[in-house]
Amino acid sequence: MKLPISLEFFPTKTPEGTEKLRAVRQQLYALQPEFCSVTYGAGGSTQAGTFNAVSEILTEGVDAAAHFSCIGASRATVREQLAQLQSMKIRRLVALRGDLPSGYGAGGEFQYASDLIAFIRAETGDAFHIETACYPEVHPQAASPEADLRAFAAKVRAGANGAITQYFYNVDAYLRFVEDVKTAGLQVPVVPGIMPITSSTQLMRFSDTCGAEIPRWIRLRLQGFGDDVASIRAFGLDVVTQLCERLRAEGVPGIHFYTMNQSAATLEICKRLGW
């Protein structure tokens, strides 16, 4: 059975990168994604690139979601940005608190993503389908798993339609989180975010930053491969395919691939899954 698939990209910084990403998208459209999302830099630093990429994806005939963060923002600027998105016919958002660029203070009129979601609903009603983020292995800044679940519940009650998880390699953590969400009475789909493994150093760096756990056995196997890129990629394909197979068996509502603007690994994983 083929599950709904969504794909995440990040804005490019050069004309060459933009052309490469266009080619990558065309390759990945063979998977018939439900939508593609485009990330947002710290403090909204890539806003123009994000909105432009989302608009381009829409012209390519695929639904698209703009990441939209609020930290450091004012209500006036967010109101202007929402109007801009509506004028561009963008109807999906991934609403996040976001990170400030280094060297900046907290600032802004929004403290949490739930504040942003409530504001979007108050300003635009149901004009946007809103996804938000969640953390099966607990947000790195959360005081406790219970506090993290309360924060997630606040986002759902503010008006989020669904959630996409931080990537993970521990299916039990995801299943436990979904069970906790149901127990809390929250009726929203929680789509697992999947990060293909193509680079050991990149994965370690990202995971240390975002708090995603790399199981010890995976970390040791990756370290054992050293600089053997082919072995790392082959191992990564096996691990992530098996992860997706188990998630499919558990009846997840879809799969969201963090593509890192590459197509090969995601295409191969989906091919192995029969998608």
Contacts in CASP RR format, 6 or more apart in sequence:
PFRMAT RR
TARGET T0000
AUTHOR 0000-0000-0000
METHOD contacts of the structure
MODEL  1
MKLPISLEFFPTKTPEGTEKLRAVRQQLYALQPEFCSVTYGAGGSTQAGT
FNAVSEILTEGVDAAAHFSCIGASRATVREQLAQLQSMKIRRLVALRGDL
PSGYGAGGEFQYASDLIAFIRAETGDAFHIETACYPEVHPQAASPEADLR
AFAAKVRAGANGAITQYFYNVDAYLRFVEDVKTAGLQVPVVPGIMPITSS
TQLMRFSDTCGAEIPRWIRLRLQGFGDDVASIRAFGLDVVTQLCERLRAE
GVPGIHFYTMNQSAATLEICKRLGW
1 248 0 8 1.000
2 274 0 8 1.000
2 275 0 8 1.000
3 248 0 8 1.000
3 252 0 8 1.000
3 253 0 8 1.000
3 254 0 8 1.000
3 255 0 8 1.000
3 275 0 8 1.000
4 34 0 8 1.000
4 253 0 8 1.000
4 254 0 8 1.000
4 255 0 8 1.000
5 31 0 8 1.000
5 32 0 8 1.000
5 33 0 8 1.000
5 34 0 8 1.000
5 254 0 8 1.000
5 255 0 8 1.000
5 256 0 8 1.000
5 257 0 8 1.000
5 270 0 8 1.000
5 275 0 8 1.000
6 33 0 8 1.000
6 34 0 8 1.000
6 35 0 8 1.000
6 36 0 8 1.000
6 37 0 8 1.000
6 164 0 8 1.000
6 191 0 8 1.000
6 254 0 8 1.000
6 255 0 8 1.000
6 256 0 8 1.000
6 257 0 8 1.000
7 28 0 8 1.000
7 31 0 8 1.000
7 33 0 8 1.000
7 36 0 8 1.000
7 37 0 8 1.000
7 256 0 8 1.000
7 257 0 8 1.000
7 259 0 8 1.000
7 266 0 8 1.000
8 36 0 8 1.000
8 37 0 8 1.000
8 38 0 8 1.000
8 39 0 8 1.000
8 256 0 8 1.000
8 257 0 8 1.000
8 258 0 8 1.000
8 259 0 8 1.000
9 21 0 8 1.000
9 24 0 8 1.000
9 25 0 8 1.000
9 36 0 8 1.000
9 37 0 8 1.000
9 38 0 8 1.000
9 39 0 8 1.000
9 53 0 8 1.000
9 259 0 8 1.000
9 261 0 8 1.000
10 38 0 8 1.000
10 39 0 8 1.000
10 46 0 8 1.000
10 260 0 8 1.000
10 261 0 8 1.000
11 38 0 8 1.000
11 39 0 8 1.000
11 41 0 8 1.000
11 46 0 8 1.000
11 49 0 8 1.000
11 50 0 8 1.000
11 52 0 8 1.000
11 53 0 8 1.000
12 18 0 8 1.000
12 20 0 8 1.000
12 21 0 8 1.000
12 49 0 8 1.000
12 53 0 8 1.000
12 261 0 8 1.000
20 261 0 8 1.000
21 53 0 8 1.000
21 261 0 8 1.000
22 56 0 8 1.000
24 259 0 8 1.000
24 261 0 8 1.000
24 262 0 8 1.000
24 263 0 8 1.000
25 36 0 8 1.000
25 57 0 8 1.000
25 60 0 8 1.000
25 62 0 8 1.000
26 60 0 8 1.000
27 263 0 8 1.000
27 267 0 8 1.000
28 259 0 8 1.000
28 263 0 8 1.000
28 266 0 8 1.000
28 267 0 8 1.000
29 60 0 8 1.000
29 62 0 8 1.000
30 267 0 8 1.000
31 266 0 8 1.000
31 267 0 8 1.000
31 270 0 8 1.000
31 275 0 8 1.000
33 62 0 8 1.000
34 63 0 8 1.000
35 62 0 8 1.000
35 63 0 8 1.000
35 64 0 8 1.000
35 65 0 8 1.000
35 92 0 8 1.000
36 57 0 8 1.000
36 62 0 8 1.000
36 63 0 8 1.000
36 64 0 8 1.000
36 65 0 8 1.000
37 64 0 8 1.000
37 65 0 8 1.000
37 66 0 8 1.000
37 67 0 8 1.000
37 92 0 8 1.000
37 94 0 8 1.000
37 131 0 8 1.000
37 256 0 8 1.000
38 49 0 8 1.000
38 50 0 8 1.000
38 53 0 8 1.000
38 54 0 8 1.000
38 57 0 8 1.000
38 64 0 8 1.000
38 65 0 8 1.000
38 66 0 8 1.000
38 67 0 8 1.000
39 46 0 8 1.000
39 50 0 8 1.000
39 67 0 8 1.000
40 46 0 8 1.000
40 47 0 8 1.000
40 50 0 8 1.000
40 66 0 8 1.000
40 67 0 8 1.000
40 68 0 8 1.000
40 69 0 8 1.000
40 96 0 8 1.000
40 98 0 8 1.000
41 47 0 8 1.000
41 50 0 8 1.000
41 67 0 8 1.000
41 69 0 8 1.000
41 99 0 8 1.000
42 98 0 8 1.000
42 99 0 8 1.000
42 100 0 8 1.000
42 101 0 8 1.000
42 102 0 8 1.000
43 69 0 8 1.000
43 71 0 8 1.000
43 72 0 8 1.000
43 73 0 8 1.000
43 98 0 8 1.000
43 99 0 8 1.000
43 100 0 8 1.000
43 101 0 8 1.000
43 104 0 8 1.000
44 50 0 8 1.000
44 69 0 8 1.000
44 73 0 8 1.000
45 101 0 8 1.000
47 81 0 8 1.000
50 66 0 8 1.000
50 67 0 8 1.000
51 66 0 8 1.000
51 84 0 8 1.000
51 85 0 8 1.000
51 88 0 8 1.000
51 90 0 8 1.000
53 64 0 8 1.000
54 64 0 8 1.000
54 65 0 8 1.000
54 66 0 8 1.000
54 88 0 8 1.000
54 90 0 8 1.000
55 64 0 8 1.000
55 88 0 8 1.000
55 89 0 8 1.000
55 90 0 8 1.000
57 64 0 8 1.000
58 64 0 8 1.000
58 88 0 8 1.000
58 89 0 8 1.000
58 90 0 8 1.000
63 91 0 8 1.000
63 92 0 8 1.000
64 90 0 8 1.000
64 92 0 8 1.000
65 90 0 8 1.000
65 92 0 8 1.000
65 93 0 8 1.000
65 94 0 8 1.000
65 129 0 8 1.000
65 131 0 8 1.000
66 85 0 8 1.000
66 90 0 8 1.000
66 92 0 8 1.000
66 93 0 8 1.000
66 94 0 8 1.000
67 93 0 8 1.000
67 94 0 8 1.000
67 96 0 8 1.000
68 81 0 8 1.000
68 85 0 8 1.000
68 93 0 8 1.000
68 94 0 8 1.000
68 95 0 8 1.000
68 96 0 8 1.000
68 116 0 8 1.000
69 95 0 8 1.000
69 96 0 8 1.000
69 97 0 8 1.000
69 98 0 8 1.000
69 99 0 8 1.000
69 116 0 8 1.000
70 78 0 8 1.000
70 95 0 8 1.000
70 96 0 8 1.000
70 97 0 8 1.000
70 98 0 8 1.000
70 108 0 8 1.000
70 110 0 8 1.000
70 113 0 8 1.000
70 115 0 8 1.000
70 116 0 8 1.000
70 119 0 8 1.000
71 97 0 8 1.000
71 98 0 8 1.000
71 99 0 8 1.000
71 100 0 8 1.000
71 106 0 8 1.000
71 107 0 8 1.000
71 108 0 8 1.000
71 110 0 8 1.000
72 100 0 8 1.000
72 104 0 8 1.000
72 106 0 8 1.000
72 107 0 8 1.000
72 108 0 8 1.000
72 109 0 8 1.000
72 110 0 8 1.000
73 108 0 8 1.000
73 109 0 8 1.000
73 110 0 8 1.000
74 108 0 8 1.000
74 109 0 8 1.000
75 109 0 8 1.000
75 110 0 8 1.000
75 119 0 8 1.000
78 110 0 8 1.000
78 116 0 8 1.000
78 119 0 8 1.000
78 120 0 8 1.000
78 123 0 8 1.000
79 123 0 8 1.000
82 120 0 8 1.000
82 123 0 8 1.000
82 124 0 8 1.000
82 128 0 8 1.000
85 93 0 8 1.000
85 128 0 8 1.000
86 124 0 8 1.000
86 127 0 8 1.000
91 127 0 8 1.000
91 128 0 8 1.000
91 129 0 8 1.000
92 128 0 8 1.000
92 129 0 8 1.000
92 130 0 8 1.000
92 131 0 8 1.000
93 120 0 8 1.000
93 128 0 8 1.000
93 129 0 8 1.000
93 130 0 8 1.000
93 131 0 8 1.000
94 130 0 8 1.000
94 131 0 8 1.000
94 132 0 8 1.000
94 133 0 8 1.000
94 164 0 8 1.000
95 113 0 8 1.000
95 116 0 8 1.000
95 117 0 8 1.000
95 120 0 8 1.000
95 130 0 8 1.000
95 131 0 8 1.000
95 132 0 8 1.000
95 155 0 8 1.000
95 160 0 8 1.000
96 113 0 8 1.000
96 116 0 8 1.000
96 132 0 8 1.000
96 133 0 8 1.000
97 110 0 8 1.000
97 112 0 8 1.000
97 113 0 8 1.000
97 116 0 8 1.000
98 113 0 8 1.000
100 106 0 8 1.000
100 107 0 8 1.000
110 116 0 8 1.000
110 119 0 8 1.000
112 151 0 8 1.000
112 154 0 8 1.000
112 155 0 8 1.000
113 132 0 8 1.000
113 133 0 8 1.000
113 155 0 8 1.000
114 151 0 8 1.000
114 154 0 8 1.000
114 155 0 8 1.000
114 157 0 8 1.000
114 158 0 8 1.000
115 158 0 8 1.000
117 130 0 8 1.000
117 132 0 8 1.000
117 155 0 8 1.000
117 158 0 8 1.000
117 159 0 8 1.000
117 160 0 8 1.000
118 158 0 8 1.000
118 159 0 8 1.000
120 128 0 8 1.000
120 130 0 8 1.000
121 130 0 8 1.000
121 158 0 8 1.000
121 159 0 8 1.000
129 161 0 8 1.000
130 159 0 8 1.000
130 160 0 8 1.000
130 161 0 8 1.000
130 162 0 8 1.000
131 160 0 8 1.000
131 161 0 8 1.000
131 162 0 8 1.000
131 163 0 8 1.000
131 164 0 8 1.000
131 191 0 8 1.000
132 152 0 8 1.000
132 155 0 8 1.000
132 156 0 8 1.000
132 160 0 8 1.000
132 162 0 8 1.000
132 163 0 8 1.000
132 164 0 8 1.000
133 163 0 8 1.000
133 164 0 8 1.000
133 165 0 8 1.000
133 166 0 8 1.000
134 152 0 8 1.000
134 163 0 8 1.000
134 164 0 8 1.000
134 165 0 8 1.000
134 166 0 8 1.000
134 177 0 8 1.000
134 181 0 8 1.000
134 190 0 8 1.000
135 142 0 8 1.000
135 148 0 8 1.000
135 165 0 8 1.000
135 166 0 8 1.000
135 177 0 8 1.000
136 165 0 8 1.000
136 166 0 8 1.000
136 168 0 8 1.000
136 170 0 8 1.000
136 173 0 8 1.000
136 174 0 8 1.000
136 176 0 8 1.000
136 177 0 8 1.000
137 166 0 8 1.000
137 168 0 8 1.000
137 170 0 8 1.000
137 173 0 8 1.000
137 211 0 8 1.000
137 212 0 8 1.000
137 213 0 8 1.000
138 144 0 8 1.000
138 145 0 8 1.000
138 148 0 8 1.000
139 148 0 8 1.000
139 151 0 8 1.000
140 210 0 8 1.000
140 211 0 8 1.000
142 148 0 8 1.000
142 151 0 8 1.000
145 180 0 8 1.000
149 180 0 8 1.000
149 181 0 8 1.000
149 184 0 8 1.000
152 163 0 8 1.000
152 181 0 8 1.000
152 186 0 8 1.000
153 184 0 8 1.000
153 186 0 8 1.000
155 163 0 8 1.000
156 162 0 8 1.000
156 163 0 8 1.000
156 186 0 8 1.000
156 188 0 8 1.000
160 188 0 8 1.000
161 188 0 8 1.000
162 188 0 8 1.000
162 189 0 8 1.000
162 190 0 8 1.000
162 191 0 8 1.000
163 188 0 8 1.000
163 189 0 8 1.000
163 190 0 8 1.000
163 191 0 8 1.000
164 191 0 8 1.000
164 193 0 8 1.000
164 256 0 8 1.000
165 174 0 8 1.000
165 177 0 8 1.000
165 190 0 8 1.000
165 191 0 8 1.000
165 192 0 8 1.000
165 193 0 8 1.000
165 256 0 8 1.000
166 193 0 8 1.000
166 210 0 8 1.000
166 211 0 8 1.000
166 212 0 8 1.000
167 193 0 8 1.000
167 194 0 8 1.000
167 195 0 8 1.000
167 212 0 8 1.000
167 258 0 8 1.000
168 174 0 8 1.000
168 192 0 8 1.000
168 193 0 8 1.000
168 212 0 8 1.000
168 213 0 8 1.000
169 212 0 8 1.000
169 213 0 8 1.000
169 214 0 8 1.000
169 215 0 8 1.000
169 218 0 8 1.000
169 239 0 8 1.000
169 243 0 8 1.000
170 213 0 8 1.000
170 215 0 8 1.000
171 243 0 8 1.000
171 246 0 8 1.000
171 247 0 8 1.000
171 250 0 8 1.000
173 213 0 8 1.000
174 190 0 8 1.000
174 192 0 8 1.000
174 247 0 8 1.000
175 250 0 8 1.000
177 190 0 8 1.000
178 190 0 8 1.000
181 188 0 8 1.000
181 190 0 8 1.000
189 253 0 8 1.000
189 254 0 8 1.000
190 253 0 8 1.000
191 252 0 8 1.000
191 253 0 8 1.000
191 254 0 8 1.000
191 255 0 8 1.000
191 256 0 8 1.000
192 247 0 8 1.000
192 252 0 8 1.000
192 254 0 8 1.000
192 255 0 8 1.000
192 256 0 8 1.000
193 255 0 8 1.000
193 256 0 8 1.000
193 257 0 8 1.000
193 258 0 8 1.000
194 240 0 8 1.000
194 243 0 8 1.000
194 244 0 8 1.000
194 255 0 8 1.000
194 256 0 8 1.000
194 257 0 8 1.000
194 258 0 8 1.000
194 269 0 8 1.000
195 203 0 8 1.000
195 206 0 8 1.000
195 212 0 8 1.000
195 240 0 8 1.000
195 258 0 8 1.000
195 260 0 8 1.000
196 236 0 8 1.000
196 237 0 8 1.000
196 240 0 8 1.000
196 257 0 8 1.000
196 258 0 8 1.000
196 259 0 8 1.000
196 260 0 8 1.000
196 262 0 8 1.000
196 265 0 8 1.000
196 266 0 8 1.000
196 269 0 8 1.000
197 203 0 8 1.000
197 218 0 8 1.000
197 222 0 8 1.000
197 232 0 8 1.000
197 233 0 8 1.000
197 235 0 8 1.000
197 236 0 8 1.000
197 237 0 8 1.000
197 239 0 8 1.000
197 240 0 8 1.000
197 265 0 8 1.000
198 232 0 8 1.000
198 233 0 8 1.000
198 236 0 8 1.000
198 260 0 8 1.000
198 262 0 8 1.000
198 264 0 8 1.000
198 265 0 8 1.000
199 229 0 8 1.000
199 232 0 8 1.000
200 222 0 8 1.000
200 223 0 8 1.000
200 225 0 8 1.000
200 226 0 8 1.000
200 232 0 8 1.000
202 260 0 8 1.000
203 214 0 8 1.000
203 222 0 8 1.000
204 214 0 8 1.000
204 219 0 8 1.000
204 222 0 8 1.000
206 212 0 8 1.000
207 213 0 8 1.000
207 214 0 8 1.000
214 222 0 8 1.000
218 239 0 8 1.000
221 235 0 8 1.000
222 232 0 8 1.000
222 235 0 8 1.000
225 231 0 8 1.000
225 232 0 8 1.000
225 235 0 8 1.000
226 232 0 8 1.000
233 265 0 8 1.000
236 265 0 8 1.000
237 265 0 8 1.000
237 268 0 8 1.000
237 269 0 8 1.000
237 272 0 8 1.000
240 265 0 8 1.000
240 269 0 8 1.000
241 269 0 8 1.000
241 272 0 8 1.000
241 273 0 8 1.000
244 255 0 8 1.000
244 269 0 8 1.000
244 273 0 8 1.000
245 273 0 8 1.000
247 255 0 8 1.000
248 273 0 8 1.000
257 266 0 8 1.000
257 269 0 8 1.000
259 266 0 8 1.000
END
